[in-house]
Amino acid sequence: MSSGSNLPLSGTRLWADLHDIARIGGTPRGGCDRQSLTDADAEGRAWLQERAEALGCHLVLDRFGNMGFLRPGRDASRRPVAFGSHLDTQPTGGKYDGVLGVLAGLEIMRALAEAGAETEAPLLLVNWTNEEGARFSPPMQGSGAAMGVFSPEQVLDTADAEGKRFGAELSRIGWRGRDTLPEMGAYLELHIEQGPELERGGHSVGVVTHALAQRWYEVEVTGESAHGGSRMEGRRDALMAAAPLMAAVEEIALSHGGRGTVGIVRAYPGSRNVAPERAWFSVDTRHGDEAALEAMGAALRARAAELAAARKVGVEVRDFWHSPGQGFDARLRGFVRDAAARRGIPARDMPTAIGHDAVYVARRVPTAMVFVPCHGGLSHNEAESMTPEWAEAGLLVLADAVLDAANSQEPF
């Protein structure tokens, strides 16, 4: 079997699964709050386990909570072809970010079981822990730990905003394992684009060529608190000093052709009638060129120094996280491109500006990503939406590429 054309793959079943699991952590506005290592995350994991094991897949659970469901192949000496994504969401996330890739993988396993079909290489469906980084930062910790990007201690000791530790919360919800995921021969990930390009161009599939580089910073401004009724002259208001620096993030990104975001802002002491003595905010920068990304960081630090002098405050720009640019495997990209062509599905090559588990996996394993559109490119939002047809297109292309990789005469 060289493709999934003869498999009973069902876009209808995939669509039903997407909306069934969306009830877990569902929000009043139609989105999902299934943050990593919460009770809702545990329930979503159990939902997946029940369905995957019913298909004869064997659960492999590692110490970071990464879930792998293994289906044997005819040739046990081959490394498995893996595919999947993540079930965790943002606090006000949508129904499709991450979960689409996991449930499309589940549908592939279901169709294979129904057909009684075998593959040469084993198959491995993966749900990575804490891709989003919403509760525990930085993101993609499960895949990062599995690929050696982060040390075990670095991940397990990460604290959330309430001081709760990753490892302790993983144990609390009952999903801390002892296994090691099998060494993968290849990895493929289906994901919504989280951008508007596919929809605008009338394409149903994106073949992801590479991921942009990212640098995240933490910025702390230190001034002096003052009564809200005190004179304006001479104030060393940390938040008012931070405000133009936050605005500069957007200006710097636009001038360098990159991306810049301030996602979290905090002011202390946090009283209505006190000018803050300290302000803290996060900065996310991204660019396709590593040198340009570094130039964006240098520009941010230069602007910080100017504001510190002008406002007579202290400003510290601290490095928080760096993910270099990452290319994806040419051979696997070819399988994705060929699958779309065979199916008559309009496709295009494109980069991703967004971090995914596939970016970390690609450092050690041949990897490819398949994008499908979402309406208006809107994601990390309860209004995130897509069509059943787009979901099915991604399923069909993913299935064909997975089977082409698993049955290739040149094993991965």
C-alpha positions as CSV (number, residue, x, y, z in Angstrom):
1,M,0.0,0.0,0.0
2,S,1.7,3.1,-1.2
3,S,-1.0,5.6,-0.4
4,G,-4.2,6.0,1.6
5,S,-6.4,6.0,-1.5
6,N,-7.9,2.6,-0.7
7,L,-8.3,3.3,3.0
8,P,-11.7,4.1,4.5
9,L,-10.5,7.6,5.7
10,S,-13.5,9.6,6.8
11,G,-13.5,13.4,7.0
12,T,-16.9,13.2,8.6
13,R,-15.5,11.1,11.5
14,L,-12.6,13.5,11.9
15,W,-14.9,16.5,12.0
16,A,-17.1,14.7,14.6
17,D,-14.1,13.9,16.8
18,L,-12.9,17.5,16.6
19,H,-16.2,18.7,18.0
20,D,-16.5,15.9,20.5
21,I,-13.2,16.6,22.2
22,A,-13.9,20.3,22.1
23,R,-16.5,19.7,24.8
24,I,-13.5,19.0,27.2
25,G,-12.5,22.5,28.4
26,G,-15.1,24.1,26.2
27,T,-15.7,27.8,26.8
28,P,-19.0,29.7,26.7
29,R,-17.9,31.5,23.6
30,G,-17.3,28.3,21.7
31,G,-13.6,27.9,22.2
32,C,-11.4,25.6,24.4
33,D,-9.5,26.1,27.6
34,R,-7.5,22.9,28.0
35,Q,-4.2,24.2,29.2
36,S,-1.3,21.9,29.8
37,L,-1.4,19.7,33.0
38,T,-4.8,20.9,34.1
39,D,-7.7,18.5,34.8
40,A,-9.1,19.3,31.4
41,D,-5.8,18.2,29.8
42,A,-6.0,15.0,31.8
43,E,-9.6,14.4,30.5
44,G,-8.5,15.1,26.9
45,R,-5.6,12.6,27.2
46,A,-8.0,9.9,28.6
47,W,-10.4,10.6,25.6
48,L,-7.5,10.0,23.2
49,Q,-6.2,6.9,25.0
50,E,-9.6,5.2,25.0
51,R,-10.0,5.6,21.3
52,A,-6.4,4.8,20.3
53,E,-6.2,1.6,22.4
54,A,-9.5,0.4,21.0
55,L,-7.7,0.3,17.7
56,G,-5.0,-2.0,19.1
57,C,-2.4,0.8,19.6
58,H,0.0,0.5,22.5
59,L,0.5,3.5,24.7
60,V,4.0,4.7,25.4
61,L,4.1,7.4,28.1
62,D,7.3,9.2,28.9
63,R,8.3,11.2,32.0
64,F,7.3,14.5,30.4
65,G,3.8,13.2,29.7
66,N,4.4,12.8,25.9
67,M,1.9,10.2,24.7
68,G,2.8,7.8,21.9
69,F,0.5,5.2,20.4
70,L,2.4,2.5,18.6
71,R,1.0,0.4,15.8
72,P,3.4,-2.5,14.7
73,G,4.6,-2.8,11.1
74,R,5.6,-5.8,9.1
75,D,9.3,-4.9,9.5
76,A,10.0,-4.6,13.2
77,S,13.6,-3.5,12.5
78,R,12.4,-0.2,11.0
79,R,12.0,2.9,13.1
80,P,8.4,4.1,13.3
81,V,7.0,6.8,11.1
82,A,5.5,9.2,13.6
83,F,2.8,11.8,13.2
84,G,0.7,14.0,15.6
85,S,0.7,17.3,17.4
86,H,-0.8,18.5,20.7
87,L,-4.1,18.6,22.6
88,D,-3.3,21.5,25.0
89,T,-4.7,24.9,24.2
90,Q,-4.5,28.6,25.1
91,P,-6.7,29.9,27.9
92,T,-9.1,31.2,25.2
93,G,-8.1,28.8,22.4
94,G,-10.0,27.4,19.5
95,K,-11.1,23.9,18.5
96,Y,-8.5,23.1,15.8
97,D,-5.0,24.4,16.8
98,G,-2.9,21.3,17.5
99,V,-5.8,18.9,18.1
100,L,-6.4,18.6,14.3
101,G,-3.0,16.9,13.8
102,V,-3.6,14.5,16.7
103,L,-7.1,13.5,15.6
104,A,-6.2,13.2,11.9
105,G,-3.6,10.8,13.1
106,L,-6.2,8.9,15.1
107,E,-8.4,8.7,11.9
108,I,-5.4,7.2,10.0
109,M,-5.1,4.5,12.7
110,R,-8.8,3.9,12.6
111,A,-8.9,3.5,8.8
112,L,-5.9,1.1,8.9
113,A,-7.6,-1.0,11.5
114,E,-10.9,-1.1,9.6
115,A,-9.1,-2.1,6.4
116,G,-7.0,-4.7,8.2
117,A,-4.0,-3.1,6.5
118,E,-0.4,-3.3,7.4
119,T,2.5,-0.9,6.8
120,E,6.2,-1.9,6.5
121,A,7.4,0.4,9.2
122,P,5.6,0.8,12.6
123,L,3.5,3.9,13.0
124,L,3.5,6.2,16.1
125,L,0.8,8.7,16.9
126,V,2.1,11.4,19.3
127,N,0.4,13.9,21.6
128,W,3.2,16.3,22.8
129,T,3.0,17.9,26.2
130,N,2.7,21.7,26.6
131,E,3.2,22.8,23.1
132,E,1.4,26.1,23.8
133,G,3.5,27.3,26.7
134,A,0.5,29.2,28.0
135,R,0.7,27.9,31.5
136,F,4.4,26.7,31.6
137,S,6.8,28.7,29.5
138,P,8.7,28.4,27.1
139,P,6.5,26.5,24.7
140,M,7.1,23.1,23.1
141,Q,8.5,21.7,26.3
142,G,7.4,18.1,25.7
143,S,8.9,17.8,22.3
144,G,11.9,19.9,23.3
145,A,12.7,17.6,26.3
146,A,12.2,14.4,24.1
147,M,14.6,15.8,21.5
148,G,17.3,17.0,24.0
149,V,16.6,20.7,23.5
150,F,15.8,21.1,27.2
151,S,17.2,19.1,30.1
152,P,14.7,17.0,32.1
153,E,15.3,19.2,35.2
154,Q,14.7,22.4,33.2
155,V,11.3,21.2,32.1
156,L,10.1,19.3,35.2
157,D,11.0,22.2,37.5
158,T,9.3,24.9,35.4
159,A,6.8,26.9,37.5
160,D,3.5,28.4,36.4
161,A,2.2,31.8,37.5
162,E,1.0,30.3,40.8
163,G,4.4,28.6,41.5
164,K,3.1,25.1,40.7
165,R,5.8,22.9,39.2
166,F,5.5,21.1,35.9
167,G,6.6,17.7,37.3
168,A,4.3,17.9,40.3
169,E,1.3,18.9,38.2
170,L,2.1,16.1,35.7
171,S,2.1,13.6,38.6
172,R,-1.1,15.2,40.1
173,I,-3.1,14.6,36.9
174,G,-1.8,11.1,36.6
175,W,0.1,11.4,33.3
176,R,3.8,11.1,34.4
177,G,5.2,8.0,32.7
178,R,8.4,6.1,32.8
179,D,8.8,5.0,29.2
180,T,10.9,6.5,26.4
181,L,9.4,7.3,23.1
182,P,10.7,5.0,20.3
183,E,13.4,6.5,18.1
184,M,11.5,7.9,15.2
185,G,12.5,7.4,11.6
186,A,10.4,10.3,10.3
187,Y,7.8,12.7,11.7
188,L,4.9,14.5,10.0
189,E,2.6,17.1,11.6
190,L,-0.7,18.5,10.3
191,H,-1.7,21.9,11.6
192,I,-3.9,24.8,10.8
193,E,-1.9,27.6,9.2
194,Q,-2.7,30.3,11.8
195,G,-2.3,32.8,9.0
196,P,-4.3,33.9,6.0
197,E,-2.1,33.0,3.0
198,L,-3.7,29.6,2.1
199,E,-7.2,31.0,2.2
200,R,-6.3,34.1,0.3
201,G,-4.6,32.1,-2.4
202,G,-7.3,29.4,-2.7
203,H,-5.0,26.6,-1.6
204,S,-6.2,23.8,0.6
205,V,-2.8,22.6,1.7
206,G,0.5,24.2,2.5
207,V,3.8,22.3,2.2
208,V,5.9,23.9,4.9
209,T,9.5,24.5,3.8
210,H,11.0,26.0,7.0
211,A,10.3,27.7,10.3
212,L,11.4,31.3,11.1
213,A,13.8,32.0,13.9
214,Q,12.5,33.3,17.2
215,R,13.9,35.2,20.1
216,W,11.9,36.0,23.2
217,Y,12.9,38.6,25.8
218,E,11.7,39.8,29.3
219,V,12.0,43.5,29.9
220,E,11.9,45.1,33.4
221,V,11.7,48.8,34.0
222,T,12.5,50.1,37.4
223,G,11.5,53.6,38.6
224,E,10.0,55.1,41.7
225,S,6.4,54.8,43.0
226,A,4.5,58.1,43.6
227,H,1.1,59.1,44.7
228,G,-1.4,59.6,41.9
229,G,-2.0,63.1,43.2
230,S,1.6,64.2,43.2
231,R,3.0,66.6,40.6
232,M,3.9,65.2,37.2
233,E,7.3,66.8,37.1
234,G,10.1,64.6,38.3
235,R,8.1,61.4,38.3
236,R,10.0,58.2,37.5
237,D,6.9,56.2,36.5
238,A,8.1,52.8,35.3
239,L,4.9,52.0,33.3
240,M,5.0,55.3,31.4
241,A,8.6,54.6,30.6
242,A,7.8,51.1,29.5
243,A,4.9,52.2,27.2
244,P,7.0,53.8,24.4
245,L,9.4,50.8,24.6
246,M,6.5,48.4,24.1
247,A,5.4,50.6,21.1
248,A,8.9,50.3,19.8
249,V,8.6,46.5,19.5
250,E,6.1,47.0,16.7
251,E,8.1,49.7,15.0
252,I,11.3,47.6,15.1
253,A,9.5,44.6,13.7
254,L,8.0,46.6,10.8
255,S,11.3,48.3,9.9
256,H,13.2,45.0,9.8
257,G,10.5,43.0,8.0
258,G,10.0,40.7,11.0
259,R,7.3,40.0,13.6
260,G,7.1,41.6,17.1
261,T,4.6,41.0,19.9
262,V,4.2,42.2,23.5
263,G,2.1,39.4,25.1
264,I,2.2,40.0,28.8
265,V,2.4,43.3,30.8
266,R,2.6,43.7,34.6
267,A,2.9,46.8,36.8
268,Y,3.8,47.0,40.5
269,P,2.5,47.7,43.1
270,G,-0.7,47.5,41.1
271,S,-2.7,50.2,42.9
272,R,-5.1,52.6,41.1
273,N,-3.7,55.7,42.7
274,V,0.1,54.9,42.6
275,A,2.4,55.5,39.7
276,P,4.2,52.1,39.3
277,E,7.7,51.7,40.5
278,R,8.3,48.6,38.4
279,A,6.9,47.4,35.0
280,W,7.6,44.1,33.4
281,F,6.6,42.8,29.9
282,S,7.4,40.0,27.5
283,V,8.6,40.5,23.9
284,D,8.4,37.9,21.1
285,T,10.4,38.6,18.0
286,R,10.6,36.5,14.8
287,H,12.3,36.7,11.4
288,G,13.3,34.4,8.5
289,D,16.9,35.7,8.7
290,E,18.9,35.1,11.8
291,A,21.0,38.2,11.3
292,A,17.9,40.3,11.0
293,L,16.5,38.8,14.1
294,E,19.7,39.7,16.0
295,A,19.4,43.2,14.6
296,M,15.9,43.5,16.0
297,G,17.2,42.6,19.4
298,A,20.0,45.1,19.2
299,A,17.5,47.8,18.2
300,L,15.3,46.9,21.2
301,R,18.3,47.2,23.6
302,A,19.4,50.5,22.0
303,R,15.9,52.0,22.4
304,A,15.8,50.7,26.0
305,A,19.1,52.5,26.8
306,E,17.7,55.8,25.3
307,L,14.5,55.6,27.3
308,A,16.4,54.8,30.5
309,A,18.5,57.9,30.1
310,A,15.6,60.1,29.1
311,R,13.2,58.9,31.9
312,K,15.9,58.4,34.6
313,V,14.8,54.8,35.1
314,G,16.5,51.4,35.0
315,V,15.7,49.2,32.0
316,E,16.9,45.6,31.7
317,V,16.3,43.5,28.6
318,R,16.9,39.8,29.4
319,D,17.1,36.9,27.0
320,F,14.4,34.4,27.7
321,W,14.3,31.8,24.8
322,H,15.8,31.3,21.3
323,S,14.6,29.0,18.6
324,P,16.8,29.2,15.5
325,G,15.4,28.8,12.0
326,Q,14.7,25.3,11.0
327,G,14.3,23.7,7.6
328,F,12.2,20.6,6.9
329,D,13.2,17.4,5.2
330,A,13.1,17.6,1.3
331,R,12.1,14.0,0.8
332,L,9.2,14.2,3.1
333,R,8.1,17.5,1.6
334,G,8.1,15.7,-1.7
335,F,5.8,13.1,-0.3
336,V,3.4,15.8,0.9
337,R,3.6,17.6,-2.4
338,D,3.0,14.4,-4.4
339,A,0.1,13.4,-2.2
340,A,-1.7,16.7,-2.8
341,A,-1.1,16.4,-6.6
342,R,-2.5,12.9,-6.7
343,R,-5.6,14.0,-4.8
344,G,-6.1,17.0,-7.0
345,I,-5.8,19.3,-3.9
346,P,-4.4,22.8,-4.6
347,A,-1.2,23.2,-2.6
348,R,1.7,25.6,-2.3
349,D,5.1,25.8,-0.6
350,M,5.3,28.2,2.4
351,P,7.3,28.9,5.5
352,T,5.9,29.1,9.1
353,A,6.5,32.0,11.4
354,I,5.0,30.0,14.3
355,G,6.7,27.5,16.5
356,H,5.5,23.9,16.4
357,D,6.6,20.7,18.0
358,A,7.8,19.7,14.5
359,V,10.5,22.4,14.7
360,Y,12.2,20.7,17.6
361,V,11.7,17.2,16.2
362,A,13.3,18.3,13.0
363,R,16.6,18.9,14.8
364,R,17.0,15.1,15.2
365,V,14.4,13.4,12.9
366,P,13.5,14.0,9.2
367,T,10.3,16.0,9.5
368,A,7.6,17.6,7.4
369,M,4.6,19.8,8.2
370,V,1.3,20.0,6.4
371,F,-0.8,23.2,6.7
372,V,-4.5,23.7,6.0
373,P,-6.3,27.0,6.1
374,C,-8.3,28.6,8.9
375,H,-10.8,31.4,8.3
376,G,-9.0,34.8,8.2
377,G,-5.9,33.2,9.7
378,L,-7.4,33.7,13.1
379,S,-6.0,31.4,15.8
380,H,-5.4,31.4,19.6
381,N,-8.9,32.7,19.7
382,E,-12.2,31.2,20.6
383,A,-13.6,32.3,17.2
384,E,-10.9,30.1,15.4
385,S,-12.7,28.3,12.6
386,M,-12.2,26.2,9.4
387,T,-14.3,24.1,7.1
388,P,-14.8,20.3,7.1
389,E,-13.4,20.2,3.6
390,W,-10.1,21.8,4.7
391,A,-9.8,19.3,7.5
392,E,-10.4,16.4,5.2
393,A,-7.9,17.7,2.7
394,G,-5.3,17.8,5.4
395,L,-6.3,14.3,6.5
396,L,-6.0,12.8,3.1
397,V,-2.6,14.4,2.3
398,L,-1.2,13.5,5.7
399,A,-2.4,9.9,5.4
400,D,-0.8,9.5,1.9
401,A,2.5,11.0,3.0
402,V,2.6,8.9,6.2
403,L,2.0,5.7,4.2
404,D,4.5,6.6,1.5
405,A,7.1,7.1,4.2
406,A,6.2,4.0,6.1
407,N,6.2,1.8,3.0
408,S,9.1,3.4,1.2
409,Q,11.7,1.0,-0.2
410,E,14.3,3.4,1.2
411,P,13.5,3.2,5.0
412,F,13.8,6.3,7.1
